[in-house]
Amino acid sequence: MTASLPPRGALATALLSLGLLASCGDPGPYGYGHSDEQPAQTAKAAVSPKGVIRGVIDWPGAQPPSGFVCVYLTGRSTPDARLPELVQRLPPGPFPMMFEVSARDLTLPGTLAGDWTLEARLDKDGVLLAQAGDIAGRSKSAVHAGDDGVVLELRETVAHDDDPALLRDLQTLAGPALASPQPGGSSSLPPGHPPIDSSRPAAMPGGMPTAKVASAPSAAAQQPPKMPGPRFTGTIEVDPKIASAARGGVLYVMIKQGAEARGMPRAAYKVVDPVFPLTFDIGPEHVPLQVDNKADMLQGTLYISARVDMDGDVMTKKAGDLEMTAPPVAATAGGDPVTIVLDEVRSS
């Protein structure tokens, strides 16, 4: 069933007051008003975990090509609803990027009760309407308030612009300046976001941007620009007995608060087509949570683990993945470099 468009007056008020179609470069925590509220990360900290949905937005390669303005994270309680009921704006990387949504992100007052379909879209022009060439990823099943570990992989190239009829409705209600796509998008990035590397490869004509090239960049070249703050360094090695299996894949080095496998990472270091031994240098730029105090996330004793995922999906564990049999290594920022040995090929 297709959701009907709300009455014109109500929708116009919602669009204008919340800035649903504002450019990604606009100020504010997410670009949708809230400027008279406390900062986004402070406001969200007060929300019970049972009232939020947490997860990761990931890119199948090293990092996406330049030319994207931001990521729109949207939610619908009815999958085929014309307009999203939940909207959040995030920087266009680096990935993997942690997210958290709550009722504060709803376009109209309400709750996150019931089933939700989430979609992340790497956006080219900074306008909420999708256009051909944007890159999207949806939740594979319904998600609910309290879920932790939702993964949205940016794998699907948007083939067509959003429905022109919807565009006309939005132009009528919100005005052409807000509802019309902006060619080239906004050149400004959210405050504190590192510059985009314009040397990254362009999208392949008519398809997904390439996740791999014949000769992958070095591990250091695949990382976002360094940010000041605490750092963890070390080396990832492969046991000679499984060296023949160390071909391709994506290396994930995770720093977590505890030694257990579950839970969102404090920092995530990602390398496509790793070459071993591989040295790593992890700092605040690798913290996937979009907060101002990234350096604070790397304080105290934390636990480092690593694995090579052959299909590039951080949430899957399949035969052929390279893993460590030792427990995660306890470390503190600025301490001695750590050594992690991948010594097992996953059998199933």
N, C-alpha and C positions, 0 to 999 in steps of 0.2 A: 504494500500500500504506500503510495506517495503522499508525504505530508503536505498539507495545503499551506499556502503562504498566509501568514497572519494578516489581520486587517492592516490597511495601509498606514493609518496613523500610528498604530502600535509599533509596527516594524520600523517606520521612519524614526520614531523616537528612540528605539533601541539602537539602530545603526548610528545615528548621529551622536547620541549621548555616550555610547561605548566606543565609538571610533572603530567599528568592526573592519572597515576597509582602509584604515590608515596605512601609510607607507611604513615599511619595516624600519626606516631610518628615524621615525618619529620618537620623541622622548617618552619616558614612562617605563615602568618595569617590563611591560609586554607590549606597549604601544596601544593599549585599549583603555585609556583613562587610568583609574586607580591612583592618579597623581596626588589626590588628597588623602590617600591611605598611607600606612607605614610601608617601608620597603618590602618588595615581594618576598625575599627570603625570611625577613622577620615575621611578616604576616603569616606565611605558610608554616613557620615553626610551631605556631600555636594550634594548628589543626591536628586533630587526633589521627594517628596512622589509619584508623578504620574509615576515615573520611577522605583519604587521598588514594590516588593511583600513581605508582612509581614504576619507572622502567628506564630503558636505554634506547636511544635512536642511534642506529649504526649504519655505516657505509661499507659495502662489500670490498672495497679496495683500500689503498693507503689513505688518501683524502680526496674529496671530489675536486673536479676542475674549478677554475675561477669562473666568475660570471654570475654566481648566485648571490642573492641579497640576504636571505634569511631562511629559517625553517618555520613553517606554520604547523603547529600541533593542534589538531581539531578533533572534536568528539561529537558523536551523534547517538542519541538514545534510540532512534529509529534509523537503521542503516541507509535508507533511501530518502531521508529528510533533505529538503532543498537547501536549507541553511544550517551550518553547524551550530550546536547549542553550547559548545565549549571551545574557546580559542585561546591559544597561547603563542606568543612569538619568541623565537630563540635565535641566537646567532647562527650563521651558516657553517658551523663547525668550530673546533675540530671534533672529530668522531673517534670513538664512541662518545655520545653525549647523554648524560643522565637527565631525566625530567621528573617532575612531580606536579600533578594537577589536583585541584580540589574544587569545591563549590565556588571558591573565589574567582575561578576562571570561567564560570558560566556567563553567557551573554545576558541572561535574565535571571532574577532570583530563583533559586531552587536547590536541589541536592543531587548527589551522584547516585541516588538509589536506582536499582535496576541494571539492565544490560547496557553496555556502552561499546561502540566501535570507535577506536582511535585511529587517526591517520596522521602521519608526519609527511610534510612535503617540502622539499628543497626548492625554493621559489626564486624565479629569475627577475621578477619585476617589482616585488614588494607589495603586491595587491592580493587580497585574500582569494579572489577568483583564480582558479588554476588555468594555466595556459600550456600549450604544447611545448614540450621540452623540459618542464618541471619534472623532478624525480620524486616519487612517492612510495610509501610503504604503509600497509594497514596491519592492525592486530589480526592474528590468524583466527581468533575466536573472540567471543564476547568477553569483556573485562568488567570488573566491578570494583567499587570502592573497597579499599583494603588490599587490593592486589599489589604485589611487589615483585618486580622482575619481568614486566611486560617488555617485549622486544619489538621494535619497529625498524625493519630493514629497508633502506632506501634502494630498492631494486627495480621499480617499475617506472618506465618513462611515460609521462602523460602524452597521449597521442593527439588529443584534441583540446581546444579551448573549452572552458565551461559553456554550458548552454546559453546561446545568445539571448534567449527569452529571459533567463534569469538575470543576465547582464543588463538588459533593458529595464527590468523591474528595479534593479538596484540603482541604476542611473536616475530613474524617475524619482525614487525615494530619497537617495542620498546625494544626488548631484553628480554630474560627469567628472568633476575634479577628484572626487573620492572614489567613485566606482569604476572609472576607466583605468585599464592597465597603463602603466607608465613605461614607455619604451626605454630599455636600458636599466630600469630600476633606479634605486637610490644609491649614490656613491658612498654614503656614510654608513658606518657600522655602529652597533650598540656601543656605549661607553666602555672602554677597557678591553674591547675585543682586538686581538692581534691582527695585523694586516694579512690580507689574503695573498698567497703566493701566486702571482700571475703566470708563473712558468709551468704550472701544472698542465697536463695534457688536456686538450679540448675534447668535447663530446664527439663520439663517432656519429656521422650523419645518419639520422633516422633511427638511432638506437641508444642504448645505455652508454654513458661515458665508460671508457675502458677501465676495468678494475686492475688489470695487469698489463705490462708492456714487456717487450722481449728482454730488456735488461732493466730490472726494477731498480729504483733509486736506493742508495745506501740507507741503512736504518736511521741514521741521523737526519738525512734529507727528508725522510717521511714524517718527521715530527713537527709539531707547531712551534712557532718562535718561543724562545725561552722567556720565562717570567721570573722575577726575583723571588727568592724564598727558599725554604728547605728543599734538600735534594737527596735522592737515594740513587746510588750507583752500584754497578755490579756487572757480572758476566753470565750469560746463558750458554751452557755447553751441552753437547749431545754425546751420550755414552757411545764409544766406538762400536759396541755390539749392535747398535741400531742405526748406525750412521747412514746405511743405504736407504733407510726410510725417510731421512731428513731431506725431502725434495719438495719445494713449494709450500703451499699452505700459508696460514697467517699466524704469526707468533703473538700471543697475548701475555703480557706481564701485568699481573694485577696486584695492587696493594690494598689490603683490607684491614678493618679494625680488629678482627679476630682471626684465629687460625682455622676456623670452620670454613667450609666451601661456600655456604650460603651467604646471602647478603650482598648489597651493592658495593662496588669498589670505591675506595677513596681516590684512587688514581688508576688509570688504564693506559698502558704503553702498547702500541700496536705496530707490527712490521709485516708487510706483505713480502712473500718470497725471502724469508730470512736466510742469512748465510752465517754458519756457526764456525767458531765461537763468536758470539755477538755481545758487545758491551752495550749497556743501557745507562741512561741518565734521566731520571724521572723527577719532575718538579711540579709546581703549581699549574703549569700549562696543561698537565695531563689529568687534572681533576675534572671529571665530567659534569659535576653539578655546577649549574650556572649561579654562582654566588660571588659576592665581593671578597669574602675572606677565604679564598682558596688556600692560602698558605697555612691557615689554621687547621685545615683538613689533614695536613701531613705532620702534625705534632704528635709526640709520644711514641710508644712502641707499637709498630704496625707489622703486618705479616705479608711477605712477598711470595707469590707463586707464579708459575709460568706453564704454558702448554702451547703446542702448535695444533691449530684446528685446520684440518685439510679442506673443509668446505667453506671456511671463512665465517661461519655463523657462530658467534660467541656463545650462544645458548645451547648449541647441540654438542653432543659427545658421541662420536661415531668411530667405527673401526678405521684404523690408520692414523688417528690422532696421536701425537707424541706427548707423553705426560711424565711428570716426576712422581716417583714413589715415595720420596721423603716428604715430611710435612712442610708446610710453608715456613719460610725463614723469618724469624723475628729480627727486626732492624729498627734503627732510629735514624732520622735524617741527619746527614753529616757524619755518620759513623763509617766504619770500615766497609769497603765494597763487599758485596755478597756474591757468592757463586751458587748457581742453581744448575743441576744436571738433569736433563731429560733422559730418562733411562728405560722407558717402557713404551711400546707401541700398543695402543688400545686395540683389543681383539673384537669387541662388539659394542 
